[in-house]
Amino acid sequence: MSRKYFEEEVIQQTLDYNYAQHSDANKFNIAYGIDKNFLFGCGVSIASVLIANREKALAFHVFTDFFGPEDQQRFDALAKQYATQIVVYLIDCERLKSLPSTKNWTYATYFRFIIADYFSDKTDRVLYLDADIACKGSIQELIDLNFAENEIAAVVAEGELEWWTKRSVSLATPGLVSGYFNAGFILINIPLWTAENISKKAIEMLKDPEVVQRITHLDQDVLNI
């Protein structure tokens, strides 16, 4: 039985700009979930990864609800310039628009759930990045990382005990006093995510009025819970 919450029907169109010279079997997959306001930033982020990792076999996956003619030209040129692959997925967002949003975070923040479900039968790991992240060095350590049985890899800022404590109280999750991770940088353990049905559990929590009252950082809070 499928453990996906989002089936592939939510992807309306796929555009594949593929100038890569490596085989699909060896590539390391990096994904972004954005709306049209972050397309430019996404391109900059992709370029920064490529500049710092010129010899790596990489593939980039951009999940968005808008991709105009100028965007198509720019991303095609970017893929061609760096001899890489950039795949763009146009998303049907209707199921997401009823979920909580804020001035700073639109329903596009939930694209990471679609990303994890999309890759559930395609690979064992995907690096999810927010589009405002710039890469300044090698990602070889991430490529080589071996997960333990119940691990993901995410960023937990050091020295933020006061913040962790506040989140643990607000979210009624005592364990967060030991660390609260940033959902803008996650190396997703796809088999574990799928086995634990994370997308379904997270969306159900985001529809629960009691949970929604407690959260301020939307899916990031829910994933930490």
C-alpha positions in Angstrom: 0.0 0.0 0.0 1.3 3.5 -0.8 2.5 5.6 2.1 2.3 8.8 0.1 -0.1 11.5 1.2 0.5 13.5 -2.0 0.3 11.3 -5.1 2.0 12.5 -8.3 -1.3 14.0 -9.7 -0.4 17.2 -7.8 2.3 17.7 -10.3 0.7 19.3 -13.4 3.8 19.6 -15.6 7.4 18.8 -15.6 10.2 20.7 -17.4 13.5 19.0 -17.6 16.6 21.1 -18.5 19.2 18.4 -18.7 22.7 19.1 -19.8 24.4 16.8 -17.3 27.1 14.4 -18.4 26.8 12.1 -15.5 24.5 9.1 -15.1 21.3 9.2 -13.2 22.5 6.5 -10.9 25.3 8.6 -9.5 23.6 11.9 -9.0 22.9 13.7 -5.7 19.4 15.3 -5.6 18.8 18.8 -4.3 15.2 20.1 -4.1 13.6 23.5 -3.5 9.9 24.4 -2.8 9.1 27.9 -3.8 6.5 30.4 -5.2 7.2 32.9 -7.9 8.7 35.4 -5.4 11.7 33.1 -4.8 12.5 31.9 -8.3 15.3 34.4 -8.7 16.8 33.5 -5.3 16.4 29.8 -6.2 18.5 30.3 -9.3 21.2 32.1 -7.2 21.2 29.3 -4.7 21.6 26.6 -7.4 24.4 28.6 -9.0 26.2 28.9 -5.6 26.0 25.1 -5.1 27.4 24.5 -8.6 30.2 27.0 -8.3 31.4 25.4 -5.0 31.0 21.8 -6.3 32.0 21.8 -9.9 33.0 18.2 -10.1 30.0 16.7 -8.3 27.2 14.8 -10.1 24.2 16.9 -9.0 20.5 17.2 -10.1 18.3 20.1 -8.9 14.5 19.8 -8.5 12.4 23.0 -8.3 8.8 22.6 -7.1 6.7 25.7 -7.8 3.3 27.0 -8.7 4.5 29.5 -11.3 7.1 29.3 -14.0 6.9 31.9 -16.7 8.6 32.2 -20.1 11.5 34.3 -18.7 12.0 31.8 -15.9 12.2 29.0 -18.4 14.9 30.8 -20.4 16.9 31.6 -17.3 16.8 28.1 -15.8 17.6 26.5 -19.1 20.6 28.9 -19.5 21.7 28.1 -16.0 21.6 24.3 -16.5 23.4 24.7 -19.8 26.1 27.0 -18.4 27.0 24.5 -15.6 26.3 21.3 -17.5 23.8 20.2 -14.9 20.2 19.0 -14.7 17.4 21.3 -13.4 13.9 19.8 -13.3 11.0 22.1 -12.6 7.7 20.7 -11.3 4.5 22.8 -11.6 2.3 22.1 -8.6 -1.5 22.1 -8.1 -1.7 23.9 -4.8 -5.5 23.6 -4.1 -5.0 21.1 -1.3 -2.5 23.4 0.4 -4.4 26.7 0.4 -6.6 25.8 3.3 -3.5 25.2 5.6 -2.2 28.0 7.9 -0.1 30.7 6.3 1.5 34.0 7.4 2.7 37.2 5.9 6.2 35.6 5.6 5.2 32.0 4.8 2.7 31.1 2.1 1.4 27.6 1.2 4.6 27.1 -0.8 6.3 26.2 2.5 4.4 22.9 2.4 5.9 21.9 -1.0 8.6 20.1 1.0 5.9 17.4 1.8 5.2 17.0 -1.9 8.9 16.7 -2.5 9.4 14.0 0.1 6.5 12.0 -1.2 7.5 12.4 -4.9 10.9 10.9 -4.2 9.6 8.1 -2.0 10.1 5.4 -4.7 13.0 7.1 -6.5 15.9 7.6 -4.2 16.9 7.1 -0.5 17.8 10.8 0.2 17.1 14.3 -1.0 18.7 17.5 0.2 15.9 20.1 0.8 17.1 23.7 0.7 15.3 27.0 1.2 15.9 29.4 -1.8 17.6 32.0 0.4 20.5 29.6 1.1 23.9 30.2 -0.5 26.5 27.5 -0.6 30.1 28.5 0.2 31.9 25.1 0.1 31.9 21.4 -0.7 28.8 19.3 0.0 30.8 16.1 -0.2 30.2 15.3 3.5 26.4 15.3 2.8 26.8 13.2 -0.2 28.8 10.6 1.7 26.7 10.7 4.9 25.3 7.3 6.0 22.1 7.5 8.0 21.6 5.5 11.1 18.3 3.7 11.3 16.2 6.6 12.6 18.1 9.7 11.5 17.7 12.7 9.3 20.2 15.5 9.0 19.2 19.1 9.8 20.6 22.3 11.1 20.3 23.0 14.9 21.9 26.3 15.7 24.3 26.2 18.7 23.8 28.2 21.9 20.1 28.8 21.5 18.8 27.1 24.7 16.4 29.9 25.5 14.8 29.6 22.0 14.6 25.8 22.3 13.0 26.1 25.7 10.4 28.6 24.4 9.6 26.3 21.5 9.3 23.2 23.8 6.8 25.0 26.0 4.8 26.6 23.2 4.6 23.3 21.3 4.1 21.1 24.4 7.1 19.0 23.3 9.6 18.7 26.2 12.2 17.0 24.0 12.8 20.2 22.0 14.7 21.7 25.0 17.6 19.6 23.6 17.4 21.2 20.2 15.0 22.6 17.6 16.0 22.3 13.9 15.6 24.6 11.0 13.4 23.1 8.3 15.1 25.2 5.6 18.0 22.7 5.4 17.2 19.0 5.7 18.8 16.0 4.3 15.7 13.9 4.1 15.9 10.2 4.9 13.3 9.2 2.3 12.7 5.5 3.5 12.3 6.7 7.1 10.0 9.6 6.1 7.9 7.2 4.0 7.7 4.5 6.6 6.7 7.0 9.3 4.1 8.6 7.0 5.5 12.0 7.9 3.6 14.0 5.2 0.2 12.6 6.3 0.9 13.2 10.0 2.2 16.7 9.4 -0.8 17.8 7.3 -3.2 16.3 9.8 -1.6 18.3 12.6 -1.8 21.5 10.4 -5.5 20.9 10.2 -5.9 20.4 13.9 -7.2 23.7 15.6 -5.4 22.9 18.8 -2.1 22.5 17.1 -2.6 25.5 14.9 -3.1 27.7 18.0 0.3 26.7 19.3 2.5 27.0 16.2 4.2 30.1 14.9 6.6 28.6 12.4 4.1 26.4 10.5 5.5 23.2 9.1 8.9 23.8 10.8 7.1 23.6 14.2 5.1 20.6 13.1 8.2 18.7 11.9 10.0 19.4 15.1 7.0 18.0 17.1 
